[in-house]
Amino acid sequence: MTSSTASSKGSVTTVLGPVAAGALGLAMAHEHVFFDLSCYFTPSEDDPRGEWATAPLTPDRLWWLRTHPMNSRPNLVQDSVATAVAEVGAFKAAGGGTLVDVTTVGIAPNPLGLAEVSRATGVHIVAGTGYYIGSSYAAQVGDASVEALADGLRRELHEGLAGTSVRAGLIGELGVGDPPDDVEWRVLRAAGRVQRETRCAVSLHPGWGPPGARTAARLAEEAGLDPRRTTLSHLDNRFREDLAAFREVGARGFFLDLDCFGRDLYYPHMDTQLPSDAERIRILLGLLDAGLERQVLLAQDICFRHELVANGGYGYAHVLRSIRPRLRRAGVSEATLNTILIDNPRRWLAGED
């Protein structure tokens, strides 16, 4: 068995095959082209008859979706190739080169669909292998051993995802609860074994808040993951503007994902308002001032249908079309923008130091 292309020097495995790392271009490090987040669906107390839970997405309901994103079943599923081609095509038109799709078991990965979208748009797509949060896949995995789980990750990196010939280019996103489920801990240890063999990139989905992110970082190290090949996702929502927390995990070598740009939502089940883009920009500027520019990754984490351009959302091009100009106006140089949007994703995915 040959080694994973994701770890071969100077190249990255995309859904259409190996690509020179230098050809990835502007890259979003954490997206979902197809998804089914039904594992998060809950009824809303202000929808007692369940009418809005099943209602189609229409402009007059957008206000409700922004404060009830997980209380609408249609909002949690995107399985249309035509929709994906149009949305990813908008990213390409904005100058985008690569999307990292971290849709893992539990939220409906679609490797053949990703290959079709990549061919149609010319956008490189790097797909993740692995498992989402324990509650979304535990029944499928059962009591599988760490080595059996590692074998599955190896197979999807080397041969293809879900029995296809479409190979994964990284592991993750992997859910790491605080504390983790037993099955999440087994998956994390399996990922550590495979990363040590291949040097492939790994993306982690931490539990909520600063404690969840710190726990994910600690457990990643205990599982044998290399922080220099591993990113902690959603830190703009976990650490918010706690720069000391960012510096703490940054000093250990982890990549730092600010990957929810455009997601100014209220989560009623947690009574939590997510940060605004203005807050995220302040966070990013603070990380640059702290000398962490070589560890920052950006994205939008599109995983609700109302976030798509066709439904009134910002889409996959938001960072390029809206956030990048704002960063320029804030004094961020073109060289630094290229470090964040081109160099860092390339180093993370290709295993470059």
Secondary structure as GFF3:
##gff-version 3
##sequence-region A 1 353
A	DSSP	three_ten_helix	5	7	.	.	.	ID=ss1
A	DSSP	beta_strand	11	14	.	.	.	ID=ss2
A	DSSP	beta_strand	17	20	.	.	.	ID=ss3
A	DSSP	three_ten_helix	21	23	.	.	.	ID=ss4
A	DSSP	beta_strand	26	31	.	.	.	ID=ss5
A	DSSP	beta_strand	35	36	.	.	.	ID=ss6
A	DSSP	three_ten_helix	38	40	.	.	.	ID=ss7
A	DSSP	alpha_helix	51	54	.	.	.	ID=ss8
A	DSSP	three_ten_helix	59	61	.	.	.	ID=ss9
A	DSSP	alpha_helix	62	65	.	.	.	ID=ss10
A	DSSP	three_ten_helix	74	76	.	.	.	ID=ss11
A	DSSP	beta_strand	77	78	.	.	.	ID=ss12
A	DSSP	alpha_helix	81	93	.	.	.	ID=ss13
A	DSSP	beta_strand	96	101	.	.	.	ID=ss14
A	DSSP	alpha_helix	111	121	.	.	.	ID=ss15
A	DSSP	beta_strand	124	129	.	.	.	ID=ss16
A	DSSP	alpha_helix	134	141	.	.	.	ID=ss17
A	DSSP	alpha_helix	146	158	.	.	.	ID=ss18
A	DSSP	three_ten_helix	161	163	.	.	.	ID=ss19
A	DSSP	beta_strand	170	176	.	.	.	ID=ss20
A	DSSP	alpha_helix	182	198	.	.	.	ID=ss21
A	DSSP	beta_strand	201	206	.	.	.	ID=ss22
A	DSSP	alpha_helix	209	222	.	.	.	ID=ss23
A	DSSP	three_ten_helix	227	229	.	.	.	ID=ss24
A	DSSP	beta_strand	230	232	.	.	.	ID=ss25
A	DSSP	alpha_helix	235	238	.	.	.	ID=ss26
A	DSSP	alpha_helix	243	251	.	.	.	ID=ss27
A	DSSP	beta_strand	255	258	.	.	.	ID=ss28
A	DSSP	beta_strand	266	267	.	.	.	ID=ss29
A	DSSP	beta_strand	272	273	.	.	.	ID=ss30
A	DSSP	alpha_helix	277	289	.	.	.	ID=ss31
A	DSSP	three_ten_helix	293	295	.	.	.	ID=ss32
A	DSSP	beta_strand	296	298	.	.	.	ID=ss33
A	DSSP	three_ten_helix	305	307	.	.	.	ID=ss34
A	DSSP	three_ten_helix	309	311	.	.	.	ID=ss35
A	DSSP	alpha_helix	318	318	.	.	.	ID=ss36
A	DSSP	pi_helix	319	323	.	.	.	ID=ss37
A	DSSP	alpha_helix	324	329	.	.	.	ID=ss38
A	DSSP	alpha_helix	334	338	.	.	.	ID=ss39
A	DSSP	pi_helix	339	343	.	.	.	ID=ss40
A	DSSP	alpha_helix	344	350	.	.	.	ID=ss41
###
